[in-house]
Amino acid sequence: FISGGMSDSEDEEQQADVKDELELAKEIEEKCWEAFLAFDKEGIGMINSGEVKFVLEMMGLKVSQSEMFKMISEIDPNNSGSIMYGDFKTLILDREIQRLKGSDESELLDAFVAMGGKADGEGCVDAKKLISTIKQEFEMTIDIEKLIEDIDEDGSGEIEFDEFKALLQSES
């Protein structure tokens, strides 16, 4: 029997990510529908393009004037003035999921930099410094040495950004 190349834990992690993303998408979609419905007076799944700003505000999304015009041009390329719910929802889901995923990445990068890595994701963090920080400063009882041993692929004692990211995401 030949495996598909993914270990069970990688497969489970991928399934958890998909589940999280599905739950997130469902929450965003509910917010989106509620706000859209408030401006869809006839209940036909359509608003006029001038109402997009108010729907976004009702959803708690902050976008600049130029971002809003770009969004409208994406979902109403013929400039008909009518925005269909399906197009609006797809745009919002894609945008929000990417935004939320990006914030995780930037937080990890900030932590990497705080531990001695570079802002562009280059460089590395000293494993001993990371162990010390986890145990002394954060007073965590996890077996950080074992986690680092598993994650430090080249055994260098230096944790590159991809290893650092895998290390922190494995504990979340």
N, C-alpha and C positions, 0 to 999 in steps of 0.2 A: 504493500500500500504506500503510495507516494502522496505526501502532504501537498496541499495547495500553496505552500511557501509561508504560511502564517501560523504561528503558534497559537494555542488555545487562548492564551492571555492577550495576545495582540488582537485576535478575533473578537474576544469579549470586550476589549477596550474600544474597538471600532464600533461594535454594536451599541455600547454605552454612549459613544459620541453621537451616533445616529439617533438614539432615543432622546438624548438631551436636545439635539437639534430639532427633532420632531415636536417635542414639548414646547420648545422655544417658538417654533414656527406657529404652533397652535395658539399660543398666548398672543403673539403679534397679530395673527389673523383675526382673533376675537376683537382685539383693540381696533384694528383696521375696519372691521365690519361695523362695529358700533359707531365709530366716528363717521364713516361713509354714509351709513343709514340716516344719521342726523341731518345730512344735507341732501339726501336722495328723496326729495319731497314726494315723487310719484311712486317710489318703491320699485323702480324698474332696473336698478343696478347701474345707474348712470348719474353723474353730476356734471356741472359745467366746469370748465378749466379754472374759472375764477374762484371756485370754492375749494380747490386743492389746498391752498394756504391754510384755510380754516380747519380742514380735515386733519392736516398735519399738526396744527397747533392743538387740536382736541386730543390727538394721540400723544401729545407731549414731545413731539419731534421738533427740534430746532434746525431750520435750514435757512440758508441765505437766500436772498431774492434770486441770484443767478443760479443757485442749485435748484431752486423751485422751477425756474423756467426750463432748465435742462431736463428735470424730471418730466415736466409737462410735455416737452418736445419728444421725449422717449415714448410716452404712453399715448400721445396724440400727434403722431408724425404728420398727419394731413391737416393739422391745425383746424379741426372741425369745431373745437370748443366743447366737445363732449368727451368725458372720461368714463370709460367702462370700469366697473368694479374689478373684474378679473385682471385687467392690465395694471390697475392701481395696486392691487394686492400683490401681484408678482413682483413689481418694482419695489414695494415696501419690504416684503419678505427678504428679497435678495440683499437689499441695502442694509437692513437692520442686522441680519445674520452676519454679514461681512463686518459690519461695524463692531458687533459684540465679539466676534472672533479676534478681530484686530486688537481690541483692548486687552485681551488675555496675552497676546503676543507682546504688546508694548509693556505690560506690567512685568512679564518675564524678562524682557530685555533690560528694564530698569533695575530689576534685582540682580541680573548678571553684571551690569555696570557697577552697581553698588558693591559687589563682591570682587571687583577688579577687572572685569572684562571690558571690552570696548563697545561704544555706542552703536557701531555698525555690525555688531555680532561677532566681530573678530576677537582674537586674543583668547584668553582662558582664565579660569578661576583656579587658584591653588586648592587642591583637595583638602589639605591640612587646615587651611583657613576656613573652608566651608564646614568641615567637621567641628572645628572650634566654635564657629558662629552658631551652628545648630545646637550644640550641647551647652555651651556656656551662656551665650546671649539669649537664645530662645528657650533654653532649658527643656529641649524636647528629648524624649526618651526613645525615639526611633533608632534602629540600627543603621545609622548613617554610613558607617564604614562599609557594611555589606551592600547597601544601595549604591555607593560610589564604586565599589569593586565590580558590581554588576554592570554599571553604566559606563565606566571609564574603559571604553573599548580598546584603546591602545595601551592601557596600563601605565600611562605617563605620569599619573598623579596630578595632571592638569585637566580640568573639565572645560571642554569647548562648549559653545552655545547650544548646539544640538543635544549634547549629553546633558547639559544643565537643564534644558527644557524638558527632556525626557525624565530626568530625575524628579523635578518639581511636579510634573503632570502625573507621575505615577502615584504620588501621594494624595492627589486631590480626589 
